[in-house]
Structure formats: C-alpha cells, structure tokens
Amino acid sequence: MATPTSLFLPKRVLLFLNISFLFLLLFFIETYDFLGQSSNGQILISANHSLTSHGSHRKSCSGLHDYTDYKSKCWYVKSEIGCRPKGYINYLEIFYCTCGRFPILGHLVLLIWLFVLFYLLGDTAANYFCTSLESLSKILKLSPAIAGVTLLSLGNGASDVFASIVSFTGSGNGGVGLNSILGGAFFISSAVVGVISILISRHQILVDKPSFIRDVVFFLFSLCSIMFIIFVGEITLWGALSFVSIYFFYICAVSSSHFFNKKKESKVNFMPVSSASNSHDNFEEVGIPLLGYASDEKTIAVDKETLEENPNFFNFDSPSFYYFGKFLYLLELPLYLPRRLTIPVINEERWSKPYAVTSVTLAPLMLAELFNSQRKKHLDSKSSLVTYMIAGLIGMVFGNLAFVTTNKSSPPPKKCQLPWLIGGFLMSVTWTYFTAEELVSLLVSFGNILGISPSVLGLTVLAWGNSLGDLISNSTMAVNGGADGAQTAISGCYAGPMFNTLVGLGVSLVWSSWSEYPSAFEIPRDPSLYETLGFIIAGLLWALIILPRKNMRLDRFLGAGLLAIYLCFLSLRLARALGVFKLHQGFSYHSLKWWFS
C-alpha cells in the first residue's frame, strides 16, 4: 500500500478528523462509565428470549441476530465470549448498549471512527515509518535495487502487512487478513493498473518488458502457492518459511538484473555520464518497485510535518486571527501529539530536542503496553506492574542520555543516528500495529452488526482503505511523470502487492505455525478464496497476454479489460452477500481425501 493518505486530504478534512477524535474519545470514556454502572445492575430481557448470565464458550458471535430487541442483544454481547472485543474498545457494547435506542447514531460513531483509524494508519506509515526506513537504507548504504524491494516496499505495505498479522494473531480471525491481502492485491493489480492504462493511453507510453514479465511471473507463482496452501488446508512452520523465501528469490532476481544491466551499460556507454543520471536510468530500466514515489512521499510528508510544527495559518497581524490560528493548531494536536511524543524523529527539518527527549522516555512504556496486551492471558496484575516499572526505568535512562548527548539546534550527527532510526522504526511499527489491531477489531464488529462475514469486509473495506493511496499516488505519477513515472507506477502495482502477499501473509503464517509447532496451523476455511484467487490470476494473465501483443503499450483496451474483470468479481461477491445465490461449500485436500476413503 502506498501510504500518503494524509497528503491528499484537505485541511478541513484533517480538522474534522481531529475534532471527531476528540468527541469520540470523550464518548468512549462516558460509554465505559455507563457500561461499568449498568453491569452492576440487571437489564430487563424480553420474555420471548432467555439468556444466561454466564454466557457460552462459542468463539463467534453468530447468535446475535437471533434476538430482536436491543436489550437482549446488549445482554448477549456482554455474556457471550465470542463477542468480546479483539482490541481495546468494545464496539458491540457501544452499539447495542449505549446507542441501542438510536442505531443510526451507533452507525455514525463507528463509521467516523473507521475513517479516523484509516487516517492514523496511513499517516503514521507515511510520516514516520517510511522516513525511518529510507534513512535506514541510506545509513546502511543499501543499493537502490535492494532498498526498493526490501525497506521501501515494507514502508509502502506497512498497513497491509500489520493488518494481516493482527488478524491472524490478535483477532483470531485469519480470514480477515487473508481476504484483505488478496483484496488489496486484486484492487491494485487490476483496478489501479486499469485506471492508469486508460488515463495515459493517449500518450502511447511503453513499459519495460523484462521487468513487467519478471514481476507478473513471480506474482503468479506466489498466488499459485497460496492456492495450494488453501487446498491442503494447513501449513507447517517449514512450509510457511518456504513461502516467505519466495520473496528472497525475487530480491535476488531484481538485484541480478540490476547489476547485469549496470555492467552492460558501463560497457556500452563510453561517454562520461553523471552518477545521478546513471543511477536514475538504471532505476527506471530495471523498474525498481516503489522506490521512486517513496522518496517523493517523504519529501511531501516532511514539508507537511514542518508546517504542522510551525503553524502559520494566517498572514494577518490582527490578534484575533493570530489566536484563531493557534486554536486551529490545537485542534490538530489530538492525532498528531501522541505519536510525536512516542516516536523518535531526527530529520533536520523536524528536529526538536524536547520532543526527542520525551519520545525516548515514553517509548519503552508504550512497548511495555504492547507486551502486556499480547500476554494478558498469561500475566497477572503484579507481573504487568513489574513490566511497566522496568520500562519506566529504561525510559528514564534513555531520556537522560538523550538530554545530555543532543543539541537543541541540530539532530545527532550521522554516525550516531542508527540507534535513533532503529527506535523510530520500532515505535512506528508499534503504532501501526496498535492501529491495525483496532481497525481489524472494528471490522469484525461491523461484520457482526451487519450480519456480513468479516472476511467480506476485509476483502472490500479494508482492502480499499489500505489501497486508496496506491490509486492516487500511482495514477498521479503515471500521468505527470512521463514514461519514467509510468514505468515506476506499473512496477509498484505488481511488486507492492507481491510484497504484501509474500511478506505480510507469509509472516502471519510463520507466526501462526510457530505457535502451533510441531503441529500444523489450520488455514481458515473460506471457499470464496478460490474464486478471489481465480479472478486475480485472470487479471494477471490478461495483462501478460495483452501488453506484449500491444508492444508493451498501455492503452484503453488493456485498462477496460482489467476493470471489467474487477467489476465482475465485485458484482459476484455483492450478489452473494445479498443472498441472491450461495457458493458451494468448497473443495480442499481434506474433502478430497474423505471422498476417496
């Protein structure tokens, strides 16, 4: 996923999100006070429904719609173990208990919170995660090829990767992450490529054939591997590691072609060429995925962040305008300040010693919260308190060191920046993980409220939200960047989803299979996954056949075909969600073995 979500939002939208966050925060606090008081009393239940206070031990909340009145549903979500929140906020209790009499208000509150979470996820990745990764790649002196397919691809796909990991680990609903990864890959490789092809068709732009074929073939092999894993129905730790290793071979292929073309060009070109131009040509020739616009995003993000830290909304000398500008700046703080106080940032344009000292002091406490939240089933209150105390002591030591060793006017020298960058990377990961965990929990709750499978919401809402940046940034780059911009955009449309698929889904499978080791991890059973994979493969084959026949020229015919494939898929899923027809129960290795036994 490209992550410049906040970069394309108008100032008014950002203010609206921050104000909404303030109101929702107060609303959630009042909600918990209300729920805490109501849990001590009794909620009247209709005589037509009988509920036990102890609840059942089902892992789902499927019985919610067996009840009609909101009081019965409120008691059900409180007593049923499967309805307990997967994140920090119990959305079902808010919807059925707090907003039970006003369901429209409940939908509005959750919908606004969904937009806030999407904004946090994209903005954290763009303004903190990507900048840390790019600075790390420079400190480690990685070549453009290696940096493009590793650190910078991770920066652009952070939201998808962590949403997948959270769904397999935190939420216990791996189907959401699986469908989110595949839905995002389908949207980018079909819808985004289709839009780009239509937009630039009149420019007669060609794309690099070897790079295109390499990316599509690797992507097809990855999807076939996923189909085999779903068919078998389970995966061992070694199988999961083998799946992730496919991306390692892709890195080797990209690096080999990069160095081969560089060596070939050095033999052909005898005229002196500037190193910057030579590096740029190599980059475009090989089609390094996502490298070009990641750098552009960083520049824009830094400029925006600088404006946020030095607000100057009005150029009038009037005191009233001055104080009104300060008031608007305060309204922007709710979503900005918590991250700024916990994520170390050492960019020269954004350097602030008070922020730096505070961030390294508070960062260990946030990591302790992440540790306790993941181990809450195995830790008692004393162990959690000890963890917080140790983290507090570590934070005080780091804060004192930062205060003594840093200057007020300039960031640390380059030779001392590696620990700061690693800290910024870890805290960006932590914030992204927290946000993704809450986002997946909200989508699961939405699925229970609407009576729709959370996997369908992961395939559509989560996939679209995470891929919106790709649509905007890749289309803009293709239209305004000429042939080089189109090459980079198309490379990103295939290499990005492949990274999310192999690394995001692969790490999730490694994590889950490790927890089950030496037994195999059972893959979530979802017959529609075959359908999704079939449509993705159809889109890739369409592009693989049409582009060479068109001499690698992007045109309307290619774009219309890709959009038609994606719209057919959406129509099919929408018809099934509305109950027009049902999919057969599915086909797997276990059902095949049962059939022949």
NORTA-V989713 format. One record per helix or strand of 3 or more residues. SS is the DSSP state (helix for helix, strand for strand). FROM is the first residue (numbers start at 1). TO is the last residue. If there is no record, write none. Layout:
BEGIN
ss->(SS | SS)
from->(FROM | FROM)
to->(TO | TO)
END
This chain:
BEGIN
ss->(helix | helix | helix | helix | helix | helix | helix | helix | helix | helix | helix | helix | helix | helix | helix | helix | helix | helix | helix | helix | helix | helix | helix | helix | helix | helix)
from->(5 | 11 | 62 | 70 | 81 | 91 | 103 | 144 | 151 | 158 | 174 | 201 | 209 | 237 | 275 | 291 | 319 | 353 | 381 | 414 | 418 | 454 | 482 | 528 | 556 | 589)
to->(8 | 38 | 66 | 79 | 83 | 98 | 139 | 149 | 156 | 169 | 199 | 203 | 232 | 268 | 286 | 309 | 340 | 374 | 405 | 416 | 450 | 480 | 516 | 549 | 577 | 596)
END
